[in-house]
Amino acid sequence: QKIKTLLKNPYFLTFLAILIIAIGLRLYYSNLTQSQALWWDEADYMAYAKNIGGFPVKWVVLAKHNSFYPFIAGGLFKLSLSEALIKFILQILPSILTVLLVYLICIEMYSDKRIALIASFLTAIFWAHLFNSTRFHVDIPSLFTGLLAIYVFWKGYEKKEKIFKKIEPKWAMTIAVILVVLTYTIRRGYFLFGAFFLIYLLSTKKFKELIKDKYNWIALATGIVLFFLSEKFIFSSKIKDIGEAY
């Protein structure tokens, strides 16, 4: 009955068409580029990933490419997955899910569903998104986790609804902070997600209300611990050095 109701909804049908286009484009370009050599930055990430994965490769990633990304790829190499499958897991799948996330975020934020359709369609066909979907670049997975943080925050913290229909809204801030730190560890320049959250909270909430909520303190403590762990065990360059570069 639910499926029948959805199939009668013109907004859902339009988004379904957008999602099919997004999947088709990503699979097409993935197939088109599968035999291409890796670009320098891709090779830097993946050579280090093979090093981590136990291959006889003596390569340490450059400081500017230092990221949690090679550790994830290295873990997948340890599972004996092929390069094509790793690319699907790290690039293609998050790229497709990003289109879905943009739609879901806009549905939650705006009453006009056309905004969600336009935004998701632009995400589906945006050239930079398509380009990075077929490369071992950090942009796609970090954008996915950043947008997931926004969805969790808006659904749980702003609307006070269960996240994914299971998790209590009181944990929204903590989960969002974990996802923001994860986003930062994948692509350091995406610290901006955290900055945007901070600016939004200070602009829309009363400071006294923020500090009275114990779950905000749990989120802050969790974020600080994860941040310092990432700085100690993942990144080889100091934060001030990368800050100067940005």
Beta strands, then each sheet from edge to edge (+ up, - down):
end
